[in-house]
Every structure is written in structure tokens, then in C-alpha cells.
Amino acid sequence: MSSAPAHPPKRQDGGPSDRRLSLGVAARLSRYLQVLTQARKMDRETISSQELSDYTHVNATQIRRDLSGFGRFGKRGVGYSVDGLIDQIQAILRTSEQINIALVGAGRLGRAIGSSDLFADHGFEIRAVIDADPDKVGTDLAGVKIRPMTEMAELIKREEIVVAVLAVPSQEAQAITDQLVQAGLKIIFNYSGGLVDVPQGVIVHTSSPAVELLHALYFYLA
């Protein structure tokens, strides 16, 4: 699996930052954004660094340090504007614009992903759903008509897909990943559980609830 450095952020005043985001900072900002998005859905207008710390398990001092590197966002005694901080972090992470997704696999896992707000809350839109099962092709998932694998390359180009979400059986993961790479995709979220090899310059993020649970249990039981 290969990785690439994050894009350089811009400061709140509009000028370019003099550094690129480290992987650690980018990961923490993404966690802050997840909490802020949920806070907005709960009609919260402000949030403190301590509250962000409680939900993300990142030290509040580290949170303030991360955010202060890009401008002044919060007010002492008031906290951060939820809407304002969402906008700023999205700008820093370069996710302010809509990002089109192809969901590959319309089985139980794919349907769970497609019917949730997991991606929509953060500006990702599922524009293509692809499956090899002829019984699924032509039916709808999350308002999108399921198309056959033979149309994958065409759909990726036509719908300007940026990210593929892989929700297929593990034994099929590598072959489908090869097709996605050949179609020009550079970012793949792998929910299949299978290990895949990709060329340099292609990023694969493998997600597993079991791994996250093992990580949490280690610190709880230690």
C-alpha cells in the first residue's frame, strides 16, 4: 500500500501555509471534523476544545495547537463556532467541494454503506454503484441505479469519480482493485477485508471495525 503527503493548507487569512500537513495533523483534523459534523446535526452552535478532547481523546492543548497553526478560530470562554470551524477545517483539508464516489459491491455491506450518512455528512456523494450480480443490476441503492462491472471504467470517467469504496468479498478485492487502478482511480477505501497491492501513487485505506475494537480493547485491558 502506498501513501502520499497531504496537500499544503491555506491559512485563514487566505495566504498559503509554509508547510504541508503531517499525516498526524491531517488525521486529527479529520477526527475534529467528524465530531463537529455530529455536533451540527445536534444543533450545537459552539464547542470547546475540552469537549473536542472528550470526544476525540486528543489532548485539549494539542487541539488548540493544531488549530492555532492556521489562524484564530475560537474565543476564550466561548469556544469554537461549530459552523465556522467546519468550514475552516474543510478548507484546510481541501474537502469543501463535493467529492464523487463509486460504491463497488451492493451486497449487505455495500447496502449498509450506501444507505447511511457516513459519507454524505462530509460532502461525499455516491454517484455510481457497481455490482457483478445480474439480479442486483438495474435495481436502486440510495437512489442510484446499480450498474454492471463491465461499465465501471465508463462510469468512473462519466461521473468524475474521485474515490472508490470497495465492499466486495475479500477474494475478489485484488482483481477489482486492478480494474479501478486501470480506470485511473488514485484513492480506494477497502472495506472488503482482503489485502490488495497497488502501484506507487495509489492510496488504499483499509477499514476494519474489528481492528478498531482490538485497538480499543488493548488500552482498556492493559
C-alpha positions, 0 to 999 in steps of 0.5 A: 500500500502506498501513501502520499503527503497531504496537500499544503493548507491555506491559512485563514487569512487566505495566504498559503501555509509554509508547510504541508500537513503531517499525516498526524495533523491531517488525521486529527483534523479529520477526527475534529471534523467528524465530531463537529459534523455530529455536533451540527446535526445536534444543533450545537452552535459552539464547542470547546476544545475540552469537549473536542478532547472528550470526544476525540481523546486528543489532548485539549492543548494539542487541539488548540495547537493544531488549530492555532497553526492556521489562524484564530478560530475560537474565543476564550470562554466561548469556544469554537463556532461549530459552523465556522470551524467546519468550514475552516477545517474543510478548507484546510483539508481541501474537502469543501467541494463535493467529492464523487464516489463509486460504491463497488459491491451492493451486497449487505455491506455495500447496502449498509454503506450506501444507505447511511450518512457516513459519507454524505455528512462530509460532502461525499456523494455516491454517484455510481454503484457497481455490482457483478450480480445480474439480479442486483443490476438495474435495481436502486441503492440510495437512489442510484441505479446499480450498474454492471462491472463491465461499465465501471471504467465508463462510469468512473470517467462519466461521473468524475469519480474521485474515490472508490469504496470497495465492499466486495468479498475479500477474494475478489478485492485484488482483481477489482482493485486492478480494474479501478487502478486501470480506470485511473482511480488514485484513492480506494477505501477497502472495506472488503477485508482482503489485502490488495497491492497497488502501484506507487501513487495509489492510496488504499485505506483499509477499514476494519471495525474489528481492528478498531475494537482490538485497538480499543480493547488493548488500552482498556485491558492493559 
